Amino acid sequence: MINTSSITRSARIALWSVLIISNASFATCAETPAEWSKAHADELVALYAELHQAPELSKHEEVTGRRIGEELKKAGIDATTGVGGTGVVGLLKNGPGQVVMLRTDLDALPVTEQTGVPYASKVRVRDEQGNEVGVMHACGHDIHMTNLVGVARYLASHRDQWSGTVIFIGQPAEERGAGARAMLEDGLFTRFPKPDLALALHVDSSLPTGKIGVRPGPNMANVDSVDITLQGRGGHGAYPHLTVDPVVMAAYLIVDLQSIVAREVGPTEPAVITVGSIHGGAKHNVISDTCHLQLTVRSYNDEVRKHLLGAIRRKSLAVARSFRAPEPVITLSEGTPALSNDPALVERVTPTFRRVLGEENVVLAEQTMGGEDFSEYGRAGVPIFMYRLGSVEQPRLDRYRQLGTEPPTLHSALYYPEPRETLTVGVTTMASAVLDLLPKAK
Protein backbone atom coordinates (compact mmCIF):
# COMPACT_ATOMS: atom_id res chain seq x y z
CA MET A 1 0.00 0.00 0.00
CA ILE A 2 1.36 3.46 -0.94
CA ASN A 3 1.51 6.00 1.95
CA THR A 4 0.08 9.15 0.34
CA SER A 5 0.30 11.23 3.54
CA SER A 6 4.04 11.87 3.01
CA ILE A 7 3.72 13.46 -0.44
CA THR A 8 2.32 16.76 -1.64
CA ARG A 9 -1.26 17.26 -2.79
CA SER A 10 -0.24 17.78 -6.43
CA ALA A 11 1.91 14.67 -6.33
CA ARG A 12 -0.98 12.68 -4.86
CA ILE A 13 -3.27 13.82 -7.67
CA ALA A 14 -0.71 12.81 -10.27
CA LEU A 15 -0.19 9.42 -8.62
CA TRP A 16 -3.90 8.62 -8.40
CA SER A 17 -4.30 9.65 -12.05
CA VAL A 18 -1.67 7.13 -13.05
CA LEU A 19 -3.36 4.40 -10.97
CA ILE A 20 -6.80 5.14 -12.43
CA ILE A 21 -5.46 5.08 -15.99
CA SER A 22 -3.57 1.84 -15.31
CA ASN A 23 -6.67 0.15 -13.87
CA ALA A 24 -8.82 1.31 -16.79
CA SER A 25 -6.25 0.01 -19.25
CA PHE A 26 -6.16 -3.35 -17.47
CA ALA A 27 -9.96 -3.56 -17.56
CA THR A 28 -10.06 -2.97 -21.30
CA CYS A 29 -7.12 -5.27 -22.12
CA ALA A 30 -8.74 -8.61 -21.33
CA GLU A 31 -7.47 -11.24 -23.75
CA THR A 32 -9.78 -11.42 -26.76
CA PRO A 33 -10.60 -14.64 -28.64
CA ALA A 34 -8.55 -13.36 -31.58
CA GLU A 35 -5.50 -12.79 -29.38
CA TRP A 36 -5.92 -16.13 -27.63
CA SER A 37 -6.36 -18.14 -30.82
CA LYS A 38 -3.23 -16.64 -32.39
CA ALA A 39 -1.20 -17.26 -29.24
CA HIS A 40 -2.37 -20.89 -29.08
CA ALA A 41 -2.35 -21.62 -32.82
CA ASP A 42 0.52 -24.13 -32.59
CA GLU A 43 -1.35 -26.22 -30.02
CA LEU A 44 -4.52 -26.18 -32.11
CA VAL A 45 -2.72 -27.17 -35.32
CA ALA A 46 -1.01 -30.04 -33.48
CA LEU A 47 -4.37 -31.33 -32.24
CA TYR A 48 -5.83 -30.98 -35.73
CA ALA A 49 -3.01 -33.05 -37.24
CA GLU A 50 -3.51 -35.73 -34.57
CA LEU A 51 -7.23 -35.97 -35.28
CA HIS A 52 -6.66 -35.94 -39.02
CA GLN A 53 -4.40 -38.98 -38.78
CA ALA A 54 -6.89 -41.00 -36.71
CA PRO A 55 -10.24 -40.84 -38.56
CA GLU A 56 -13.14 -43.19 -37.77
CA LEU A 57 -16.21 -44.00 -39.84
CA SER A 58 -19.76 -43.07 -38.86
CA LYS A 59 -21.09 -44.92 -35.81
CA HIS A 60 -17.56 -46.13 -35.00
CA GLU A 61 -16.13 -42.95 -33.42
CA GLU A 62 -15.23 -44.62 -30.11
CA VAL A 63 -11.66 -43.30 -29.87
CA THR A 64 -12.57 -39.91 -31.34
CA GLY A 65 -15.46 -39.39 -28.91
CA ARG A 66 -13.29 -40.30 -25.93
CA ARG A 67 -10.50 -38.02 -27.18
CA ILE A 68 -12.79 -34.99 -27.41
CA GLY A 69 -14.20 -35.87 -23.99
CA GLU A 70 -10.66 -35.90 -22.57
CA GLU A 71 -9.93 -32.48 -24.06
CA LEU A 72 -13.10 -31.02 -22.54
CA LYS A 73 -12.28 -32.48 -19.13
CA LYS A 74 -8.73 -31.11 -19.28
CA ALA A 75 -10.27 -27.68 -19.86
CA GLY A 76 -12.29 -28.10 -16.65
CA ILE A 77 -15.59 -28.99 -18.31
CA ASP A 78 -17.89 -31.80 -17.17
CA ALA A 79 -18.02 -34.30 -20.03
CA THR A 80 -20.26 -37.31 -20.65
CA THR A 81 -19.33 -39.82 -23.35
CA GLY A 82 -21.43 -42.51 -25.02
CA VAL A 83 -24.41 -40.25 -25.71
CA GLY A 84 -26.30 -41.42 -28.79
CA GLY A 85 -23.73 -44.15 -29.31
CA THR A 86 -20.32 -42.52 -29.46
CA GLY A 87 -21.28 -38.88 -28.86
CA VAL A 88 -19.92 -36.61 -26.13
CA VAL A 89 -21.60 -33.79 -24.20
CA GLY A 90 -19.62 -31.16 -22.27
CA LEU A 91 -21.36 -28.89 -19.78
CA LEU A 92 -19.85 -25.59 -18.61
CA LYS A 93 -22.01 -23.67 -16.14
CA ASN A 94 -20.94 -20.12 -15.32
CA GLY A 95 -23.68 -18.27 -13.50
CA PRO A 96 -27.05 -16.97 -14.69
CA GLY A 97 -27.86 -16.53 -18.34
CA GLN A 98 -29.02 -18.35 -21.42
CA VAL A 99 -27.90 -21.81 -22.53
CA VAL A 100 -25.88 -21.88 -25.78
CA MET A 101 -25.04 -25.14 -27.57
CA LEU A 102 -21.92 -25.50 -29.73
CA ARG A 103 -21.72 -28.57 -31.93
CA THR A 104 -19.06 -30.45 -33.85
CA ASP A 105 -19.31 -33.66 -35.84
CA LEU A 106 -16.90 -36.55 -35.19
CA ASP A 107 -17.03 -38.93 -38.14
CA ALA A 108 -14.88 -39.34 -41.24
CA LEU A 109 -15.51 -40.77 -44.72
CA PRO A 110 -14.56 -43.98 -46.57
CA VAL A 111 -12.12 -42.05 -48.79
CA THR A 112 -8.47 -42.93 -49.42
CA GLU A 113 -6.50 -39.73 -48.91
CA GLN A 114 -4.40 -38.39 -51.80
CA THR A 115 -3.43 -34.94 -50.47
CA GLY A 116 0.24 -35.70 -49.84
CA VAL A 117 0.32 -33.60 -46.66
CA PRO A 118 2.81 -34.85 -44.02
CA TYR A 119 0.01 -35.78 -41.62
CA ALA A 120 -2.16 -37.57 -44.20
CA SER A 121 -4.36 -40.41 -42.98
CA LYS A 122 -3.12 -43.92 -43.67
CA VAL A 123 -6.04 -45.60 -41.89
CA ARG A 124 -7.71 -48.54 -43.63
CA VAL A 125 -10.65 -50.51 -42.20
CA ARG A 126 -13.42 -52.88 -43.23
CA ASP A 127 -16.72 -51.15 -43.88
CA GLU A 128 -20.14 -52.58 -43.02
CA GLN A 129 -20.18 -54.51 -46.32
CA GLY A 130 -16.82 -56.10 -45.53
CA ASN A 131 -14.88 -54.06 -48.09
CA GLU A 132 -11.46 -52.68 -47.18
CA VAL A 133 -11.57 -48.89 -47.47
CA GLY A 134 -9.34 -45.94 -46.71
CA VAL A 135 -10.65 -43.47 -44.13
CA MET A 136 -10.17 -39.71 -44.31
CA HIS A 137 -11.49 -36.52 -42.76
CA ALA A 138 -12.43 -35.25 -46.22
CA CYS A 139 -15.24 -33.02 -44.95
CA GLY A 140 -13.35 -30.97 -42.37
CA HIS A 141 -14.74 -32.59 -39.24
CA ASP A 142 -11.21 -32.59 -37.80
CA ILE A 143 -11.20 -28.78 -38.14
CA HIS A 144 -14.65 -28.65 -36.52
CA MET A 145 -13.50 -30.76 -33.55
CA THR A 146 -10.32 -28.76 -33.01
CA ASN A 147 -12.31 -25.55 -33.24
CA LEU A 148 -14.73 -26.77 -30.55
CA VAL A 149 -11.84 -27.69 -28.25
CA GLY A 150 -10.24 -24.28 -28.83
CA VAL A 151 -13.47 -22.44 -28.00
CA ALA A 152 -13.94 -24.64 -24.92
CA ARG A 153 -10.43 -23.86 -23.68
CA TYR A 154 -10.96 -20.14 -24.18
CA LEU A 155 -14.37 -19.97 -22.48
CA ALA A 156 -13.28 -22.15 -19.56
CA SER A 157 -10.22 -19.99 -18.91
CA HIS A 158 -12.02 -16.64 -19.35
CA ARG A 159 -15.11 -17.09 -17.21
CA ASP A 160 -14.91 -13.49 -16.04
CA GLN A 161 -16.01 -12.38 -19.54
CA TRP A 162 -19.36 -14.16 -19.81
CA SER A 163 -22.27 -15.57 -17.81
CA GLY A 164 -24.58 -18.47 -18.58
CA THR A 165 -24.20 -22.10 -19.67
CA VAL A 166 -22.44 -23.56 -22.69
CA ILE A 167 -23.05 -27.11 -23.91
CA PHE A 168 -20.35 -28.62 -26.15
CA ILE A 169 -21.65 -31.40 -28.41
CA GLY A 170 -19.44 -33.94 -30.18
CA GLN A 171 -21.90 -35.65 -32.51
CA PRO A 172 -21.38 -38.97 -34.31
CA ALA A 173 -22.63 -40.12 -37.71
CA GLU A 174 -23.28 -36.78 -39.38
CA GLU A 175 -22.26 -38.28 -42.72
CA ARG A 176 -25.00 -40.87 -42.29
CA GLY A 177 -27.58 -38.27 -41.28
CA ALA A 178 -28.20 -40.25 -38.10
CA GLY A 179 -26.09 -38.83 -35.27
CA ALA A 180 -28.18 -35.84 -34.23
CA ARG A 181 -31.34 -37.94 -34.08
CA ALA A 182 -29.52 -40.62 -32.07
CA MET A 183 -28.36 -38.08 -29.49
CA LEU A 184 -31.81 -36.52 -29.23
CA GLU A 185 -33.39 -39.96 -28.77
CA ASP A 186 -30.81 -40.68 -26.05
CA GLY A 187 -32.10 -37.74 -24.02
CA LEU A 188 -29.82 -34.93 -25.15
CA PHE A 189 -32.38 -32.27 -24.24
CA THR A 190 -33.72 -34.03 -21.14
CA ARG A 191 -30.55 -35.39 -19.51
CA PHE A 192 -28.83 -32.05 -20.16
CA PRO A 193 -30.21 -28.48 -20.25
CA LYS A 194 -32.14 -27.72 -23.42
CA PRO A 195 -30.31 -24.89 -25.21
CA ASP A 196 -31.87 -21.54 -26.01
CA LEU A 197 -29.60 -21.19 -29.06
CA ALA A 198 -27.24 -23.41 -31.04
CA LEU A 199 -24.22 -22.54 -33.18
CA ALA A 200 -22.06 -24.61 -35.52
CA LEU A 201 -19.68 -23.96 -38.38
CA HIS A 202 -18.67 -25.91 -41.46
CA VAL A 203 -15.55 -25.58 -43.57
CA ASP A 204 -16.03 -24.31 -47.12
CA SER A 205 -13.65 -25.61 -49.80
CA SER A 206 -14.18 -22.66 -52.14
CA LEU A 207 -14.10 -19.81 -49.59
CA PRO A 208 -10.69 -18.25 -48.81
CA THR A 209 -9.23 -18.44 -45.34
CA GLY A 210 -9.95 -15.31 -43.34
CA LYS A 211 -13.54 -15.15 -44.56
CA ILE A 212 -16.80 -16.65 -43.35
CA GLY A 213 -20.17 -17.04 -45.07
CA VAL A 214 -23.54 -16.41 -43.43
CA ARG A 215 -27.10 -16.77 -44.68
CA PRO A 216 -30.42 -16.52 -42.83
CA GLY A 217 -33.18 -18.99 -43.63
CA PRO A 218 -32.80 -22.07 -45.88
CA ASN A 219 -29.17 -23.06 -46.41
CA MET A 220 -28.95 -26.79 -47.10
CA ALA A 221 -31.25 -29.43 -48.54
CA ASN A 222 -33.45 -32.29 -47.45
CA VAL A 223 -31.44 -35.44 -48.07
CA ASP A 224 -32.85 -38.92 -48.63
CA SER A 225 -31.09 -42.14 -49.60
CA VAL A 226 -33.11 -44.57 -51.71
CA ASP A 227 -32.19 -48.19 -52.48
CA ILE A 228 -33.95 -49.92 -55.36
CA THR A 229 -33.47 -53.63 -56.06
CA LEU A 230 -34.90 -54.52 -59.44
CA GLN A 231 -35.85 -58.19 -59.65
CA GLY A 232 -35.63 -60.14 -62.90
CA ARG A 233 -35.10 -63.73 -63.97
CA GLY A 234 -31.51 -64.67 -64.63
CA GLY A 235 -30.09 -66.97 -67.27
CA HIS A 236 -27.61 -67.38 -70.09
CA GLY A 237 -26.50 -64.24 -71.94
CA ALA A 238 -26.95 -66.08 -75.23
CA TYR A 239 -30.69 -66.66 -74.57
CA PRO A 240 -31.99 -63.28 -73.35
CA HIS A 241 -35.52 -64.08 -74.56
CA LEU A 242 -35.77 -66.69 -71.80
CA THR A 243 -34.88 -64.17 -69.08
CA VAL A 244 -36.06 -60.91 -67.56
CA ASP A 245 -32.95 -58.74 -67.62
CA PRO A 246 -32.75 -56.40 -64.57
CA VAL A 247 -29.73 -54.54 -66.00
CA VAL A 248 -31.73 -53.39 -69.04
CA MET A 249 -34.58 -52.59 -66.69
CA ALA A 250 -32.17 -50.43 -64.64
CA ALA A 251 -31.03 -48.59 -67.76
CA TYR A 252 -34.61 -47.61 -68.58
CA LEU A 253 -35.24 -46.56 -64.98
CA ILE A 254 -32.11 -44.41 -64.67
CA VAL A 255 -33.10 -42.38 -67.71
CA ASP A 256 -36.73 -42.16 -66.66
CA LEU A 257 -35.86 -40.94 -63.15
CA GLN A 258 -34.31 -37.79 -64.64
CA SER A 259 -37.67 -36.79 -66.08
CA ILE A 260 -39.03 -36.33 -62.54
CA VAL A 261 -36.94 -33.21 -61.89
CA ALA A 262 -37.09 -32.07 -65.52
CA ARG A 263 -40.85 -32.47 -66.01
CA GLU A 264 -42.62 -32.89 -62.67
CA VAL A 265 -40.98 -30.26 -60.43
CA GLY A 266 -41.35 -26.52 -60.96
CA PRO A 267 -38.29 -24.96 -62.64
CA THR A 268 -37.69 -22.61 -59.70
CA GLU A 269 -37.75 -25.40 -57.09
CA PRO A 270 -34.35 -26.91 -56.25
CA ALA A 271 -34.35 -30.69 -56.70
CA VAL A 272 -31.80 -33.39 -57.46
CA ILE A 273 -32.07 -37.13 -58.12
CA THR A 274 -28.67 -38.77 -58.56
CA VAL A 275 -28.05 -42.47 -59.14
CA GLY A 276 -24.74 -42.85 -57.35
CA SER A 277 -24.33 -46.61 -57.65
CA ILE A 278 -25.50 -49.48 -59.85
CA HIS A 279 -24.57 -53.11 -59.23
CA GLY A 280 -25.80 -56.01 -61.29
CA GLY A 281 -24.29 -59.19 -62.63
CA ALA A 282 -20.93 -60.88 -62.14
CA LYS A 283 -19.89 -62.27 -65.57
CA HIS A 284 -20.01 -61.37 -69.25
CA ASN A 285 -22.37 -64.12 -70.35
CA VAL A 286 -24.67 -64.35 -67.32
CA ILE A 287 -27.87 -62.34 -66.94
CA SER A 288 -28.34 -61.74 -63.24
CA ASP A 289 -31.47 -62.08 -61.14
CA THR A 290 -31.23 -58.61 -59.61
CA CYS A 291 -29.77 -55.15 -60.11
CA HIS A 292 -29.29 -52.76 -57.22
CA LEU A 293 -29.43 -48.95 -57.53
CA GLN A 294 -28.47 -46.42 -54.84
CA LEU A 295 -29.89 -42.90 -55.13
CA THR A 296 -29.40 -39.62 -53.30
CA VAL A 297 -32.40 -37.30 -53.44
CA ARG A 298 -32.19 -33.59 -52.56
CA SER A 299 -34.82 -30.88 -52.13
CA TYR A 300 -35.63 -27.78 -50.08
CA ASN A 301 -39.40 -27.84 -49.97
CA ASP A 302 -41.13 -30.60 -47.95
CA GLU A 303 -43.85 -30.94 -50.57
CA VAL A 304 -41.25 -31.35 -53.31
CA ARG A 305 -39.47 -33.92 -51.13
CA LYS A 306 -42.69 -35.93 -50.80
CA HIS A 307 -43.34 -35.71 -54.55
CA LEU A 308 -39.81 -36.85 -55.50
CA LEU A 309 -39.96 -39.94 -53.29
CA GLY A 310 -43.44 -40.84 -54.52
CA ALA A 311 -42.42 -40.39 -58.15
CA ILE A 312 -39.35 -42.61 -57.71
CA ARG A 313 -41.57 -45.38 -56.39
CA ARG A 314 -44.09 -44.86 -59.23
CA LYS A 315 -41.39 -44.97 -61.93
CA SER A 316 -39.77 -48.05 -60.40
CA LEU A 317 -43.05 -49.96 -60.27
CA ALA A 318 -43.88 -48.90 -63.83
CA VAL A 319 -40.62 -50.10 -65.35
CA ALA A 320 -40.93 -53.45 -63.57
CA ARG A 321 -44.46 -53.89 -64.86
CA SER A 322 -43.39 -53.00 -68.40
CA PHE A 323 -40.81 -55.83 -68.26
CA ARG A 324 -43.28 -58.30 -66.70
CA ALA A 325 -40.97 -58.42 -63.68
CA PRO A 326 -41.78 -58.76 -59.96
CA GLU A 327 -42.16 -55.55 -57.99
CA PRO A 328 -38.84 -54.00 -57.01
CA VAL A 329 -37.77 -53.68 -53.39
CA ILE A 330 -37.56 -49.97 -52.47
CA THR A 331 -36.19 -48.73 -49.15
CA LEU A 332 -35.54 -45.26 -47.74
CA SER A 333 -32.75 -44.51 -45.27
CA GLU A 334 -30.51 -41.81 -43.84
CA GLY A 335 -33.08 -39.05 -44.27
CA THR A 336 -31.99 -35.57 -43.15
CA PRO A 337 -34.29 -32.53 -43.05
CA ALA A 338 -33.32 -29.27 -44.73
CA LEU A 339 -31.22 -26.88 -42.67
CA SER A 340 -32.67 -23.43 -42.11
CA ASN A 341 -30.82 -20.83 -40.05
CA ASP A 342 -32.94 -18.88 -37.60
CA PRO A 343 -33.12 -15.34 -39.10
CA ALA A 344 -33.23 -13.60 -35.71
CA LEU A 345 -30.17 -15.48 -34.46
CA VAL A 346 -28.26 -14.75 -37.68
CA GLU A 347 -29.13 -11.07 -37.35
CA ARG A 348 -27.98 -11.10 -33.74
CA VAL A 349 -24.62 -12.79 -34.31
CA THR A 350 -23.51 -11.43 -37.71
CA PRO A 351 -22.56 -7.97 -36.32
CA THR A 352 -20.15 -9.76 -33.97
CA PHE A 353 -18.52 -11.49 -36.92
CA ARG A 354 -18.18 -8.19 -38.78
CA ARG A 355 -16.64 -6.54 -35.73
CA VAL A 356 -13.96 -9.20 -35.19
CA LEU A 357 -13.16 -9.98 -38.84
CA GLY A 358 -14.01 -6.80 -40.71
CA GLU A 359 -17.02 -6.09 -42.89
CA GLU A 360 -15.28 -7.31 -46.06
CA ASN A 361 -14.58 -10.75 -44.59
CA VAL A 362 -18.21 -11.65 -43.83
CA VAL A 363 -19.95 -12.64 -47.07
CA LEU A 364 -23.34 -14.02 -48.06
CA ALA A 365 -23.13 -17.81 -48.29
CA GLU A 366 -24.68 -19.58 -51.24
CA GLN A 367 -27.46 -22.11 -50.78
CA THR A 368 -26.30 -25.65 -51.49
CA MET A 369 -27.88 -29.03 -52.14
CA GLY A 370 -25.64 -30.57 -49.51
CA GLY A 371 -27.21 -31.85 -46.32
CA GLU A 372 -26.49 -31.45 -42.61
CA ASP A 373 -28.23 -33.10 -39.68
CA PHE A 374 -27.53 -30.06 -37.50
CA SER A 375 -30.99 -29.28 -38.84
CA GLU A 376 -32.45 -31.89 -36.43
CA TYR A 377 -31.77 -29.60 -33.47
CA GLY A 378 -33.75 -26.86 -35.19
CA ARG A 379 -36.61 -29.31 -35.76
CA ALA A 380 -36.43 -30.08 -32.02
CA GLY A 381 -37.28 -26.46 -31.22
CA VAL A 382 -33.88 -24.79 -30.85
CA PRO A 383 -32.99 -21.72 -32.96
CA ILE A 384 -29.87 -22.74 -34.94
CA PHE A 385 -27.18 -20.97 -36.94
CA MET A 386 -24.51 -22.76 -38.99
CA TYR A 387 -22.02 -20.57 -40.81
CA ARG A 388 -19.35 -21.35 -43.41
CA LEU A 389 -15.65 -21.14 -42.60
CA GLY A 390 -13.14 -20.36 -45.34
CA SER A 391 -10.49 -23.08 -45.39
CA VAL A 392 -8.27 -22.72 -48.49
CA GLU A 393 -5.70 -19.93 -48.75
CA GLN A 394 -6.27 -17.41 -51.55
CA PRO A 395 -3.01 -18.15 -53.46
CA ARG A 396 -4.00 -21.82 -53.77
CA LEU A 397 -7.48 -20.85 -55.02
CA ASP A 398 -5.83 -18.45 -57.50
CA ARG A 399 -3.59 -21.26 -58.74
CA TYR A 400 -6.59 -23.51 -59.43
CA ARG A 401 -8.16 -20.66 -61.37
CA GLN A 402 -4.98 -20.17 -63.42
CA LEU A 403 -5.01 -23.87 -64.26
CA GLY A 404 -8.63 -23.62 -65.37
CA THR A 405 -9.89 -26.09 -62.78
CA GLU A 406 -12.14 -26.00 -59.77
CA PRO A 407 -10.63 -26.58 -56.30
CA PRO A 408 -11.23 -30.03 -54.80
CA THR A 409 -14.62 -30.15 -53.14
CA LEU A 410 -15.49 -31.52 -49.75
CA HIS A 411 -15.50 -35.36 -49.82
CA SER A 412 -12.65 -35.29 -52.34
CA ALA A 413 -9.52 -37.34 -51.66
CA LEU A 414 -7.56 -34.19 -52.62
CA TYR A 415 -9.25 -31.68 -50.30
CA TYR A 416 -7.21 -30.28 -47.43
CA PRO A 417 -7.67 -27.07 -45.43
CA GLU A 418 -4.98 -24.61 -44.38
CA PRO A 419 -5.31 -25.32 -40.65
CA ARG A 420 -3.66 -22.35 -38.93
CA GLU A 421 -5.72 -19.44 -40.27
CA THR A 422 -8.84 -21.58 -40.60
CA LEU A 423 -8.71 -22.46 -36.89
CA THR A 424 -7.75 -18.94 -35.82
CA VAL A 425 -10.78 -17.51 -37.59
CA GLY A 426 -13.05 -20.32 -36.39
CA VAL A 427 -12.16 -19.96 -32.72
CA THR A 428 -12.24 -16.16 -32.93
CA THR A 429 -15.71 -16.00 -34.46
CA MET A 430 -17.37 -18.72 -32.40
CA ALA A 431 -15.91 -17.65 -29.03
CA SER A 432 -16.72 -14.00 -29.78
CA ALA A 433 -20.29 -14.96 -30.63
CA VAL A 434 -20.67 -16.76 -27.29
CA LEU A 435 -19.29 -13.73 -25.38
CA ASP A 436 -21.87 -11.49 -27.03
CA LEU A 437 -24.71 -14.01 -26.60
CA LEU A 438 -23.85 -14.56 -22.92
CA PRO A 439 -22.76 -11.16 -21.63
CA LYS A 440 -21.54 -10.72 -18.08
CA ALA A 441 -24.17 -9.08 -15.90
CA LYS A 442 -23.23 -5.49 -15.07
Buried (B, 14 or more C-beta within 10 A) or exposed (E): EEEEEEEEEEEBEEEEEEEEEEEEEEEEEEEBBBEBBBEBBEBBBEBBBEBBBBBBBBBBBBEBBBBBBBBBBEBEBEBBBBBBBBBBBBBBBBEEBBBBBBBBBBBBBBBBBBBEEEBBBEBEBEEEEEEEBBBBBBBBBBBBBBBBBBBBBBBBEBBEBBBBBBBBBBBBBBBBBBBBBBBBEBEBBEEBEEBBBBBBBBBBBBBBBBBBBBBBEBBBBBBBBBBBBBBBBBBEBEEEEEBBBBBBBBBBBBEBBEEBBEEBBEEEEBBBBEBEEBBBBEEEEEBBBBBBBBBBBBBBBEEBBEBBBEBBBEBBEEBBEEBEBBEBEBEBEBBBBBBBBBEEBBEBBBEBBBEBBEEEBBBEBEEBBBBBBBBBBBBBEBBBBBBBBBBBBEEBBEEBEEEEEEBBEBBBBBBBBBBBBBBBBBBBBBBBBBBBBBEBEE
